Amino acid sequence: MKNTFSLISVFWFLKISIIFCHLSDPRCFWRIKDAKNDLGDKETYCFFSIYTKQGYVKNDYFSWNLDKKVTPKTNHLIFSVYLAMEEINKNGHILPNISLLVNIECGLELYGERTGLAFKSEEFIPNYYCRNHRKYLIVLTTPKWGVSTSLGPLLYISRVPELYCGHFHLLLNDNEQFPHLYQISPKDTSLPLAMVSLVVHFRWNWIGAIVTNDDHGIQFLSELRGEMQKHIVCLSVAIIIQTEKFMALKEFRMNYNKIAMSSATVVIVYGDKDSPIQFTLIMWKSEGIWRIWVSVSQFDMITVIGDFLLYSSTGSFIFSHQQSEISGFEKFIQTVHPSNYSSEFSLAKLWWTYFTCSLPPSNCKKLKNCPIKTVFKWLFMTPIGMSMSDISYNLYNAMYAVAHSVHEMLLQQVDIWSTNAGTELEFDSWKMFSILKTLKFVNPAGDLVNMNQNLKQDTEYDIFYIPNFQKYYGLKMKIGRFSGYLPSGQQLYMSKEMMEWATDMDQILPSICSMPCRPGLRKSPQEEKDICCFVCNPCPENEISNMTNMDQCVKCPEDQYANEDQTLCLQKVVDVLDYRDPLGKSLAGFALCFSVLTSIVLCVFLKHRESPIVKANNQTLSYVLLISLIFCFICSLLYIGHPTMFICILQQTAFAIAFTVAASTVLAKTITVILAFKITVPGRMRWLLVSGAPKYIIFVCTMIQLIFCGIWLGTSPPFVETDVHMTHGHIIIVCNKGSVIAFYCVLGYMGSVALASFTVAFLSRKLPDTFNEAKLLTFSMLVFCSVWITFIPVYHSTKGKTMVAVEVFCILASSAGLLLCIYAPKCYIILLRPQKNSFYKFRKPHSKSENIS
């Protein structure tokens, strides 16, 4: 049981694989230009007059009235009719005891004759010639639509309906003008969309179009324009070929100049093939006009000069109605005896021969690189599988439509036929004709044939490619298909493998009006020109285009910026003076070092607090100054790292208060020195020095600064600011000062205290210098003021973390200036010259000065 289930599973897997391969495997056919045939694919007009006969008639011998010069293509049409007739007559379920027979009349159209009136009407019009006692049921005509329009009234008079099997033509669809005529070929409802989809697939947006000047061609051009507009494809040139030969010749040079001047390398061809458009294409080719032609199967033909009508150096694309392969057609062609048919017919001369395609041998990866002998050998080793052309397929279905219509009539009048058994049956052609036009049936190939023209929406096409292979040999390969039943975006399928083998895709000429705009550029339309014609301009600042041919550039988000090529948005670098940054590390290191150094100096002074040099200059103020300097160095660390709201407020207040204390302490020390040296006798001012009044200067100055800071924080305090526009590619995160006026008031007040200290110290610089620090204070305040005066312009000329680094440097430099200028000489004496640190040395210079004075 398990083995049986496994075998069934394997069978279904293989069955599904075969179905998939059948749907996806491309097909191709090989066409040969017969050197003995000087007509090429010139079509003949044919009448297939259908009549019935009682009983089964074996079709062993067929004869027809043919012109001596008939192309193999006509033979191909005839055999499709005979195949259908044999299948119908052998099938007792369709027409029991009744056979369909056909009388064929074909003739070659003379040059310049589009109406087909050159033949004798009594030889071609059914039921008109008196010697013909046969009653015809219906006439199948193909492929010349012009013949049908001219003979229509005569056929109507003869009471024989006509079933036109050629390519659909809009004129023949007029029921009022041609009530007796019905065309089996469906309207090309989706052909414009299918062709535009192919154009979009190859990224072409600048194409030309050639149509004939009739309702059929003009309507197609209108529908094509609509689809092109939807898919942003522009029409470079539209050439309308006149249907009258004289007018077409008159406009030939004008149309030639249009196509020659057009830069479009892809041209769509559609219209009436039997009009002068065929002559125009041949003449253009002789004039050296080479384009990539996109057309329908009726334009894919071998001309009388021995090459293909749409021959192109880069290949052509052909759209054909999708159809299934008639399996019996191959057997029928291969088993018939040639003596039963035209002596001109041979299998090798068939124009439309298909081969099942498989990829070529590994040593032949590209068709253009294959030797001709290799290609021949490969093609003829593959199993042959013939298929019908569009018109042959229509004739085949038309025969079955007639048979099913007669079958329907038999079912409706079964009582009448049973009472007349054994007599020749006569059918009402017009009743059969009305049944035929609403008929639906499934043909032997499995295709649903819907004869209701109003409901027919044939939207499936096979796409063939004819590569530039040889002049007299045509390899036509199926490379894709189009199905309008599928959702948009999935309607077109192209076989990449077949295209790569047939041609080098990179060498297919681009058909564009303007070169594509590379990423980083945007399209700018040109005035009075199509949307496909544009110039490429760079994207605006901080905008990008990361695809080709973008209409608008995309603005980068606030936290990103455009790279140099403007093709990518990069994340902006957060610009903040961080401890991981080398500059931040250096400044933090200096701040810590000077803080430690200041602490060491403070310890030295505390240790030697009883020494004259410490006592001589008010040791309490020295301690206050050293402590304030430690805070100055430490507050610089608040500027390093990612700021917060609290840090920003603390930065400014700590900075302002610490430096105000330091500057006011220097001022107090300077005043103390002046009082010590100038007030030498007891008096009213001496109590200032004894009571320590200069120390209150620090308190007063600091309180004033605190008031300024309070006003600042109360009105517009500092806050964290993120600036994404200041520096390209960076996000600047700094502490905004808030109120600029308050900031400069605080800074100005600190500067005024420092300036006052400098002024007082400068005035007292000539006092006796033994343990007198007036000169040291003067020099230190000079350094302090110089640093901060320089800071203001430098601060305004920098941005980002550089601006913060400048502020930190000023804090460190001014603090270090005070420390080194005031305390370095004293530490030198205390630590290295202790012999100078004595009261003897202090009194000696002082007594000398008194004696001198």
C-alpha positions in Angstrom: 0.0 0.0 0.0 2.8 2.3 0.9 4.6 1.5 -2.4 1.4 2.2 -4.4 1.0 5.6 -2.6 4.7 6.4 -3.3 4.3 5.6 -7.0 1.2 7.7 -7.2 3.0 10.6 -5.5 5.9 10.4 -7.9 3.5 10.2 -10.9 1.7 13.4 -9.9 5.0 15.2 -9.2 6.2 14.4 -12.7 2.9 15.3 -14.2 3.0 18.8 -12.5 6.6 19.2 -13.6 5.7 18.4 -17.2 2.8 20.9 -17.1 5.1 23.6 -15.7 7.7 23.0 -18.3 5.1 23.1 -21.0 4.0 26.5 -19.8 7.4 28.0 -19.3 9.5 26.3 -22.1 9.8 28.7 -25.0 9.2 27.6 -28.5 10.8 28.6 -31.8 10.5 28.0 -35.4 12.7 28.0 -38.4 11.9 29.8 -41.7 13.7 29.3 -45.0 13.5 31.6 -48.0 13.1 29.3 -51.0 15.4 30.5 -53.7 13.0 29.2 -56.4 10.1 31.1 -55.0 10.3 34.7 -56.2 7.0 35.6 -54.5 8.2 35.5 -50.9 5.2 35.3 -48.6 2.9 37.1 -51.0 -0.6 36.1 -50.0 -3.3 34.9 -52.3 -7.0 35.4 -51.8 -8.9 32.2 -51.1 -12.5 31.2 -51.0 -13.4 28.0 -49.1 -17.0 27.3 -50.1 -18.5 24.8 -47.7 -21.3 22.4 -48.6 -22.7 19.2 -47.1 -23.1 15.7 -48.5 -25.1 12.7 -47.2 -23.0 9.9 -45.7 -19.4 9.7 -45.0 -17.1 10.9 -47.8 -13.5 9.8 -47.5 -11.1 12.5 -48.4 -8.5 10.5 -50.4 -8.1 13.1 -53.1 -8.5 16.8 -53.0 -8.2 19.2 -55.9 -8.5 22.9 -56.1 -8.4 25.7 -58.6 -5.1 27.3 -57.8 -3.0 29.9 -59.5 0.3 28.5 -60.8 2.2 30.8 -58.6 1.0 30.0 -55.1 3.3 30.4 -52.1 3.8 27.6 -49.5 1.9 29.8 -47.1 -1.3 29.3 -49.0 -0.7 25.6 -49.0 -0.4 25.8 -45.2 -3.9 27.4 -45.1 -5.4 24.8 -47.3 -4.1 21.9 -45.2 -5.5 23.4 -42.0 -9.0 23.3 -43.6 -8.5 19.7 -44.8 -7.3 18.6 -41.4 -10.4 20.1 -39.7 -12.7 18.6 -42.4 -11.2 15.1 -42.0 -11.5 15.2 -38.2 -15.1 16.4 -38.4 -16.2 13.8 -41.0 -14.6 11.0 -39.0 -16.3 12.2 -35.8 -19.8 10.7 -35.7 -20.8 12.7 -32.6 -20.7 16.1 -34.4 -22.4 15.4 -37.8 -23.7 11.8 -37.9 -24.0 10.5 -41.5 -23.2 13.9 -42.9 -19.9 15.1 -44.4 -18.5 18.6 -44.9 -16.9 19.2 -48.2 -15.1 22.3 -49.5 -14.5 23.9 -52.9 -11.3 26.0 -52.9 -10.7 28.9 -55.2 -7.4 30.7 -54.8 -5.7 33.3 -56.9 -2.6 35.5 -56.7 -3.3 39.1 -56.2 -1.9 41.3 -59.0 0.5 44.1 -58.0 -1.4 47.2 -57.0 -4.8 45.5 -56.9 -6.4 45.7 -53.5 -10.0 44.9 -54.4 -9.6 41.5 -56.0 -11.9 42.4 -58.9 -9.5 41.2 -61.5 -10.9 37.7 -61.6 -14.1 36.7 -63.3 -16.9 36.9 -60.8 -18.8 34.0 -62.3 -15.9 31.7 -61.5 -15.5 32.8 -57.9 -19.0 33.8 -56.6 -20.7 30.8 -55.0 -24.2 30.0 -56.3 -23.7 32.5 -59.2 -22.3 30.3 -62.0 -25.1 28.5 -63.7 -23.1 25.3 -64.4 -22.6 24.9 -60.7 -25.6 23.1 -59.4 -24.2 22.8 -55.9 -25.7 24.8 -53.0 -23.0 26.2 -50.7 -23.7 26.6 -47.0 -21.2 29.3 -46.2 -18.0 30.8 -47.6 -14.7 31.1 -45.6 -12.6 33.9 -47.0 -9.0 34.8 -46.2 -6.7 36.6 -45.9 -7.4 39.8 -48.0 -10.0 41.9 -46.2 -10.2 44.1 -49.3 -11.6 41.3 -51.4 -14.4 40.7 -48.8 -15.4 44.4 -48.8 -15.6 44.4 -52.6 -17.4 41.1 -53.1 -19.7 41.6 -50.1 -22.7 42.8 -52.0 -22.4 40.0 -54.5 -22.2 37.4 -51.8 -25.2 39.0 -50.1 -27.2 38.8 -53.3 -26.3 35.1 -53.7 -27.7 34.5 -50.2 -24.4 33.0 -49.0 -23.0 34.2 -45.6 -19.3 34.9 -45.3 -17.0 34.0 -42.5 -13.8 36.1 -42.7 -10.8 34.3 -41.2 -8.1 36.8 -41.7 -6.7 39.3 -39.2 -9.4 41.4 -37.5 -10.3 44.6 -39.4 -12.4 47.3 -37.9 -14.2 48.1 -41.2 -15.5 44.5 -41.5 -17.1 44.8 -38.0 -19.8 47.2 -39.3 -22.9 45.0 -39.3 -25.0 47.6 -41.2 -22.6 47.6 -44.1 -21.7 43.9 -44.0 -24.8 42.1 -42.5 -23.8 38.8 -44.2 -20.2 38.9 -42.9 -18.7 37.8 -39.6 -15.0 37.7 -38.8 -13.8 35.0 -36.5 -10.5 36.7 -35.5 -10.9 38.6 -32.2 -10.2 42.3 -31.9 -6.8 43.3 -30.6 -8.2 44.7 -27.4 -5.0 44.4 -25.3 -2.4 44.8 -28.0 -1.5 48.4 -27.2 -1.1 47.5 -23.5 0.9 44.4 -24.5 3.3 46.4 -26.7 3.7 49.2 -24.1 4.4 46.6 -21.5 7.3 45.2 -23.6 8.6 48.8 -24.1 8.5 49.4 -20.4 10.2 46.0 -19.7 13.3 47.1 -21.8 13.2 50.6 -20.2 12.4 52.3 -23.5 10.5 55.6 -23.2 11.1 57.2 -26.6 9.5 55.3 -29.5 8.0 55.8 -32.9 4.8 54.5 -34.5 3.8 53.7 -38.0 0.1 53.1 -38.8 -2.1 53.2 -41.9 -4.5 56.0 -42.5 -7.7 54.1 -41.9 -10.1 53.6 -39.0 -8.2 50.5 -37.9 -4.8 52.2 -37.7 -6.0 55.5 -36.3 -7.9 53.7 -33.5 -4.9 51.6 -32.6 -2.7 54.8 -32.5 -5.2 56.5 -30.2 -5.3 53.5 -27.8 -1.5 53.3 -28.0 -1.1 56.9 -27.0 -3.4 56.3 -24.0 -1.3 53.4 -22.7 1.9 55.3 -23.3 0.7 58.2 -21.3 -0.2 55.9 -18.4 3.3 54.3 -18.4 5.2 57.6 -19.1 6.4 56.5 -22.6 6.6 59.3 -25.2 6.0 59.2 -28.9 8.9 60.5 -30.8 7.3 60.4 -34.2 3.9 59.1 -35.5 3.8 58.4 -39.2 0.5 57.7 -40.9 0.8 56.0 -44.2 -1.9 56.8 -46.8 -3.9 53.9 -48.1 -3.8 55.3 -51.6 -0.6 54.4 -53.5 -0.3 57.7 -55.2 -0.6 59.7 -52.0 1.8 57.3 -50.2 4.4 57.9 -52.9 3.8 61.6 -52.7 4.5 61.6 -49.0 7.3 59.1 -49.1 10.2 61.6 -48.8 8.4 63.5 -46.0 7.9 60.3 -44.0 11.4 59.2 -44.7 12.8 62.5 -43.3 10.6 62.0 -40.2 11.8 58.5 -39.4 15.4 59.4 -40.3 15.4 62.5 -38.0 13.8 60.7 -35.1 16.2 59.6 -32.4 13.8 56.7 -31.5 15.4 53.3 -32.1 12.2 51.4 -31.5 9.2 51.7 -33.9 5.8 50.1 -33.5 4.2 49.0 -36.8 0.5 48.4 -37.1 -2.2 48.7 -39.7 -3.2 47.2 -43.1 -0.4 45.1 -44.4 -1.8 45.2 -47.9 -1.6 49.0 -48.0 1.5 50.9 -49.2 3.0 50.5 -45.7 4.7 47.3 -46.9 6.3 49.1 -49.9 7.3 52.0 -47.5 9.1 49.6 -45.1 11.0 47.9 -48.0 12.1 51.3 -49.4 13.2 52.5 -46.0 15.3 49.4 -45.6 17.0 50.1 -48.9 17.7 53.7 -47.7 19.5 52.4 -44.6 16.8 52.9 -42.0 17.4 50.3 -39.2 15.2 50.2 -36.2 14.0 47.7 -33.7 10.6 46.9 -35.1 7.7 45.9 -32.8 4.7 44.5 -34.8 2.1 41.8 -35.2 2.4 38.4 -37.0 0.9 39.6 -40.3 4.0 41.9 -40.8 6.3 39.0 -40.2 6.8 38.0 -43.8 9.4 37.2 -46.4 9.5 39.8 -49.2 10.0 39.3 -52.9 13.6 40.5 -52.6 14.5 37.6 -50.4 14.7 38.9 -46.9 12.3 39.6 -44.1 10.1 42.7 -44.1 10.9 43.6 -40.5 14.6 42.6 -40.8 16.7 44.6 -38.3 20.3 44.5 -37.3 19.3 44.3 -33.7 16.3 42.1 -34.0 12.5 42.5 -34.1 9.6 41.6 -31.8 6.4 40.1 -33.1 3.1 39.7 -31.2 0.9 36.8 -32.1 -2.4 35.6 -30.7 -1.8 32.8 -28.2 -2.9 29.4 -29.4 -2.5 25.8 -28.6 -0.8 23.3 -30.8 -3.0 21.1 -32.9 -1.5 17.7 -32.3 -3.1 16.1 -35.4 -1.7 18.7 -37.7 1.8 17.3 -37.5 0.7 13.8 -38.2 -1.6 15.0 -41.1 1.3 16.8 -42.8 3.7 13.9 -42.4 1.4 11.1 -43.6 -0.3 12.6 -46.6 0.9 11.4 -50.0 2.5 14.3 -52.0 0.8 13.1 -55.2 -2.6 14.0 -53.7 -1.6 17.6 -53.5 -0.1 20.4 -55.4 3.1 19.4 -57.1 4.6 22.6 -55.8 4.2 21.5 -52.2 7.0 19.9 -50.1 7.5 19.7 -46.4 10.7 21.7 -46.6 8.8 24.7 -48.2 6.4 25.1 -45.3 6.9 28.6 -44.1 5.6 28.2 -40.6 7.4 25.3 -38.9 8.0 25.1 -35.2 10.7 23.3 -33.3 10.7 22.5 -29.6 13.5 24.6 -28.3 16.0 23.5 -25.8 19.1 25.5 -24.8 22.0 25.0 -27.2 25.2 22.9 -26.3 27.5 24.3 -23.7 30.1 25.3 -26.3 27.5 27.6 -27.9 26.3 30.0 -25.2 25.3 32.8 -27.6 23.5 32.4 -30.9 25.6 35.1 -32.6 28.7 33.1 -31.6 27.4 29.9 -33.1 28.7 28.6 -36.4 25.8 28.2 -38.9 26.5 24.5 -39.3 26.3 24.0 -35.5 22.9 25.8 -35.4 21.6 23.8 -38.3 22.7 20.5 -36.7 21.1 21.5 -33.4 17.8 22.6 -34.9 17.2 19.6 -37.1 18.2 17.1 -34.4 15.3 18.4 -32.2 11.9 16.7 -32.6 9.7 18.5 -35.1 6.4 19.9 -33.9 4.4 21.8 -36.4 1.9 24.5 -35.4 -0.5 26.7 -37.3 -0.3 30.3 -38.1 -2.9 32.7 -36.8 -5.0 32.6 -40.0 -4.7 28.8 -40.3 -5.9 28.5 -36.7 -8.8 30.7 -37.5 -9.7 28.5 -40.6 -9.5 25.4 -38.4 -11.8 26.9 -35.8 -14.1 28.2 -38.5 -14.6 24.7 -39.9 -15.5 23.4 -36.5 -17.9 26.4 -35.9 -19.7 25.5 -39.1 -19.9 21.9 -38.0 -21.2 22.7 -34.6 -23.8 25.1 -36.1 -25.1 22.4 -38.4 -25.2 20.1 -35.5 -27.3 22.6 -33.5 -29.7 22.9 -36.4 -30.0 19.1 -36.6 -30.9 19.0 -32.9 -33.6 21.7 -33.3 -35.2 20.0 -36.3 -34.6 16.3 -35.6 -38.2 15.4 -36.6 -37.9 16.9 -40.1 -34.6 15.2 -40.9 -35.9 11.8 -39.7 -38.8 11.9 -42.1 -36.5 12.8 -45.0 -34.0 10.1 -44.3 -32.1 9.1 -47.4 -32.6 12.4 -49.3 -30.1 15.1 -49.8 -30.3 17.5 -46.9 -30.5 21.3 -47.4 -29.7 23.7 -44.6 -30.8 27.3 -44.1 -27.6 29.2 -44.4 -28.9 32.3 -42.6 -30.3 30.3 -39.7 -27.0 28.5 -39.4 -25.2 31.9 -39.6 -27.3 33.3 -36.7 -26.5 30.2 -34.6 -22.8 30.4 -35.5 -22.4 34.0 -34.2 -23.5 33.0 -30.6 -21.7 29.7 -30.5 -19.3 28.4 -27.9 -17.3 25.2 -28.2 -14.1 23.5 -27.2 -11.8 22.6 -30.1 -9.6 19.5 -30.2 -6.6 21.5 -28.9 -8.6 22.2 -25.7 -9.2 25.9 -26.3 -12.5 27.5 -25.7 -13.7 29.2 -28.9 -16.2 31.9 -28.3 -17.9 33.1 -31.5 -19.8 35.9 -29.8 -17.8 38.9 -30.9 -19.4 41.2 -28.3 -18.1 39.0 -25.4 -14.7 38.1 -26.9 -11.9 39.7 -25.0 -8.8 38.1 -26.5 -6.0 39.4 -24.3 -3.3 36.7 -24.6 -0.4 37.1 -26.9 2.8 35.1 -27.6 5.9 37.3 -28.1 8.5 36.2 -30.6 11.9 37.6 -31.2 13.6 37.4 -34.6 17.4 37.9 -34.1 19.8 39.1 -36.7 21.0 35.7 -37.9 21.1 35.3 -41.6 19.6 37.1 -44.5 17.9 34.1 -46.0 17.3 32.1 -42.8 15.0 33.3 -40.1 15.1 31.9 -36.5 12.0 33.1 -34.8 11.9 32.3 -31.1 9.1 32.6 -28.5 10.6 34.7 -25.7 7.6 35.6 -23.7 3.8 36.0 -23.4 1.3 38.6 -22.4 -1.9 37.8 -20.6 -4.4 40.5 -19.8 -6.3 38.2 -17.4 -3.5 38.5 -14.8 -3.1 41.3 -12.3 -1.2 44.4 -13.4 2.5 43.9 -13.1 2.3 40.2 -13.8 0.8 40.3 -17.3 4.1 40.2 -19.1 6.4 37.2 -18.8 9.8 37.3 -20.6 12.1 34.3 -20.8 15.5 35.7 -19.7 17.3 32.5 -20.8 16.1 32.7 -24.4 16.8 36.4 -24.7 20.3 35.9 -23.3 21.0 33.1 -25.8 19.5 34.9 -28.8 21.2 38.2 -28.3 23.4 40.2 -26.0 20.9 42.2 -24.0 23.5 44.9 -23.3 23.8 45.5 -27.0 20.1 46.2 -27.6 20.0 49.9 -28.4 18.3 52.1 -25.8 15.4 54.1 -27.2 15.3 57.1 -24.9 15.1 60.9 -25.5 17.5 61.8 -22.8 20.2 59.9 -21.0 19.0 58.6 -17.6 19.8 60.8 -14.7 22.1 58.9 -12.4 21.5 58.8 -8.7 22.3 62.1 -7.1 20.6 64.0 -9.9 17.0 64.7 -10.6 15.0 65.2 -13.8 14.1 68.7 -14.9 11.6 68.9 -17.7 12.4 71.1 -20.7 9.9 73.7 -21.9 7.8 72.7 -24.9 9.2 69.2 -24.9 7.8 65.8 -23.9 8.1 64.6 -20.4 10.7 62.0 -21.6 13.0 64.8 -22.7 14.7 66.3 -19.7 18.0 67.6 -18.3 19.7 66.3 -15.2 20.3 68.8 -12.4 22.0 68.1 -9.0 19.8 67.7 -6.0 19.5 70.7 -3.6 21.6 70.7 -0.5 20.9 67.9 2.0 18.6 66.1 -0.5 19.3 62.8 -2.3 18.1 60.7 -5.2 19.1 57.0 -4.8 17.5 55.8 -8.0 17.8 56.5 -11.7 15.5 59.1 -13.3 14.0 60.5 -10.1 11.6 63.4 -10.6 12.1 64.8 -7.1 14.9 64.5 -4.6 14.2 63.3 -1.1 15.2 65.5 1.8 17.3 63.8 4.4 15.9 63.7 8.0 17.1 66.3 10.5 19.5 63.8 12.1 21.0 62.8 8.8 22.9 64.5 5.9 23.5 63.8 2.2 26.8 62.3 1.2 29.1 64.0 -1.4 27.4 62.2 -4.3 24.0 63.0 -2.9 22.9 59.4 -3.2 22.7 58.4 0.4 21.7 59.9 3.7 24.3 59.4 6.4 23.8 59.6 10.1 25.1 62.9 11.4 28.0 62.8 13.9 27.1 64.1 17.3 29.5 67.0 17.9 30.1 67.4 21.6 33.3 67.9 23.6 33.4 64.4 25.1 35.9 62.7 27.4 36.6 60.1 24.7 37.6 62.9 22.3 41.4 63.6 22.3 40.8 67.3 22.9 38.4 66.5 25.7 40.9 64.1 27.3 43.6 66.7 27.1 41.6 69.5 28.7 40.2 67.2 31.4 43.8 66.1 32.1 45.0 69.7 32.4 42.1 70.6 34.7 42.8 67.7 37.0 46.5 68.3 37.0 46.1 72.0 37.9 43.5 71.1 40.6 46.0 68.7 42.2 48.7 71.3 41.8 46.6 73.9 43.5 45.8 71.5 46.3 49.5 70.9 46.8 50.2 74.6 47.0 47.4 74.9 49.5 48.9 72.1 51.6 52.4 73.8 51.4 50.9 77.1 52.6 49.1 75.3 55.4 52.2 73.6 56.5 54.3 76.8 56.5 51.5 79.0 57.8 53.8 80.4 60.5 56.5 81.4 58.0 56.8 85.2 57.3 56.2 84.9 53.6 52.7 83.3 54.3 51.8 85.7 57.1 53.1 88.8 55.4 50.4 88.7 52.7 47.3 87.8 54.7 47.3 84.0 54.8 43.5 83.8 55.0 43.1 85.5 51.7 45.7 83.2 50.2 43.8 80.2 51.4 40.5 81.6 49.9 42.2 82.3 46.6 43.7 78.9 46.4 40.4 77.2 47.2 38.6 79.4 44.6 41.2 78.4 42.0 40.6 74.7 42.8 36.9 75.3 42.0 37.8 77.2 38.9 39.8 74.3 37.6 37.1 71.8 38.6 34.2 73.8 37.0 35.9 73.5 33.6 35.1 69.7 33.8 31.4 70.7 33.6 31.9 71.7 30.0 33.2 68.3 29.0 30.7 65.5 28.2 27.1 65.4 27.0 25.3 68.4 28.6 22.0 68.3 30.4 19.8 71.1 31.7 21.2 70.9 35.2 24.8 70.8 33.9 24.1 73.9 31.7 22.8 75.9 34.6 25.7 74.7 36.9 28.3 75.5 34.2 27.5 79.2 34.1 26.8 79.8 37.8 29.8 77.8 39.0 32.0 79.5 36.5 30.7 83.0 37.4 30.9 82.6 41.1 34.3 80.9 41.3 36.0 83.5 39.1 34.3 86.3 40.9 35.6 85.0 44.2 39.0 84.6 42.7 39.1 88.1 41.2 37.6 89.8 44.3 40.2 87.9 46.5 43.0 89.3 44.4 41.4 92.8 44.8 41.2 92.3 48.6 44.8 91.1 48.7 45.9 94.2 46.7 44.1 96.5 49.0 45.6 94.7 52.0 49.1 95.3 50.7 48.4 99.0 50.1 47.0 99.4 53.6 49.9 97.6 55.1 52.5 99.8 53.5 50.8 103.2 53.3 49.2 103.4 56.8 52.2 103.7 59.0 50.9 105.8 61.9 47.9 105.1 64.1 44.8 106.9 62.9 41.3 106.7 61.7 42.2 104.4 58.7 44.3 102.0 60.7 41.3 100.1 62.1 40.5 99.0 58.6 43.6 96.8 58.4 43.3 95.7 62.0 39.7 94.7 61.7 40.2 92.8 58.4 37.8 95.0 56.4 39.3 94.0 53.0 37.9 90.5 53.5 34.4 91.9 53.2 35.2 92.9 49.6 35.0 89.2 48.7 31.6 88.9 50.2 30.2 92.1 48.6 31.5 91.3 45.2 30.3 87.7 45.3 26.8 88.7 46.5 26.5 91.1 43.6 27.5 88.3 41.2 24.9 86.0 42.8 22.3 88.7 42.2 23.2 88.8 38.5 23.1 85.0 38.3 19.7 84.9 40.1 18.3 87.4 37.6 19.8 85.4 34.7 18.3 82.1 35.9 15.0 83.7 36.7 14.5 85.3 33.3 16.1 83.1 30.7 18.3 80.4 32.1 20.8 78.3 30.0 19.4 75.2 28.3 20.6 72.4 26.1 20.6 73.3 22.4 20.8 70.8 19.5 21.8 72.5 16.2 21.5 70.3 13.1 22.2 73.0 10.6 25.3 74.8 12.0 27.9 72.4 10.7 27.4 70.1 7.7 27.2 66.4 8.8 27.3 67.2 12.5 24.7 67.6 15.2 26.0 70.3 17.6 24.9 69.8 21.2 25.9 72.8 23.4 24.6 74.8 26.3 22.8 77.8 25.0 23.4 80.8 27.2 19.8 81.7 27.3 19.7 85.4 27.9 22.8 86.8 26.1 22.4 90.1 27.9 22.5 88.3 31.3 25.5 86.3 30.2 27.5 89.4 29.2 26.4 91.2 32.3 27.8 88.4 34.4 31.0 88.2 32.3 31.3 92.0 32.3 30.9 92.2 36.0 33.6 89.6 36.5 35.8 91.5 34.1 35.2 94.8 35.9 36.3 93.2 39.2 39.4 91.8 37.5 40.1 95.2 35.9 39.8 96.9 39.3 42.2 94.4 40.8 44.6 95.0 38.0 44.4 98.7 38.4 45.0 98.7 42.1 47.8 96.2 41.8 49.4 98.3 39.1 49.3 101.4 41.2 51.0 99.6 44.1 53.7 97.9 42.1 56.5 100.3 43.4 56.0 99.5 47.0 59.0 97.7 48.8 59.1 94.2 47.3 60.3 92.1 50.2 57.4 89.7 50.7 55.3 92.2 48.8 53.1 90.5 46.2 51.8 93.7 44.5 53.9 93.1 41.4 52.9 89.4 41.3 49.2 90.4 41.6 49.7 93.0 38.8 51.2 90.5 36.5 48.7 87.8 37.3 45.7 90.1 36.6 47.4 91.2 33.4 47.4 87.6 32.3 43.9 87.1 33.4 42.5 90.1 31.6 44.5 89.3 28.4 43.0 85.8 28.3 39.4 87.0 28.6 39.8 89.9 26.3 41.1 87.5 23.7 38.3 85.0 24.5 35.4 87.1 23.3 36.3 87.3 19.5 37.6 83.8 19.4 34.5 82.5 21.1 32.2 84.1 18.5 34.3 82.8 15.6 34.1 79.1 16.5 31.3 76.6 16.5 30.4 73.4 18.2 32.8 71.6 20.4 35.6 74.0 19.4 33.7 76.9 20.9 33.3 74.9 24.2 37.0 74.0 24.1 37.9 77.7 23.7 35.8 78.5 26.8 37.4 75.6 28.8 40.9 76.8 27.7 40.2 80.3 28.8 39.1 79.1 32.2 42.2 76.9 32.6 44.5 79.5 31.2 43.2 82.4 33.4 43.1 80.2 36.5 46.6 78.8 35.8 47.9 82.4 35.2 46.7 83.4 38.7 48.1 80.3 40.3 51.5 80.4 38.7 52.0 84.2 38.7 51.1 84.6 42.4 52.2 81.4 44.1 55.0 80.0 42.0 57.6 82.6 43.4 56.4 82.0 46.9 56.6 78.2 46.7 60.1 78.7 45.2 61.2 80.6 48.3 59.4 78.3 50.8 60.7 75.1 49.3 64.0 75.9 47.7 65.2 79.2 49.4 64.0 78.8 53.0 66.9 81.1 54.2 65.0 84.0 52.6 61.9 83.2 54.5 62.8 85.0 57.8 62.0 88.2 59.7 65.6 89.3 59.4 65.3 89.4 55.7 62.0 91.1 56.0 63.1 93.9 58.3 66.4 94.6 56.7 65.1 96.0 53.4 62.3 97.8 55.2 64.7 99.6 57.6 66.9 100.6 54.7 64.0 102.1 53.0 63.0 104.1 56.2 66.5 105.4 56.6 66.6 106.5 53.1 63.3 108.2 53.3 
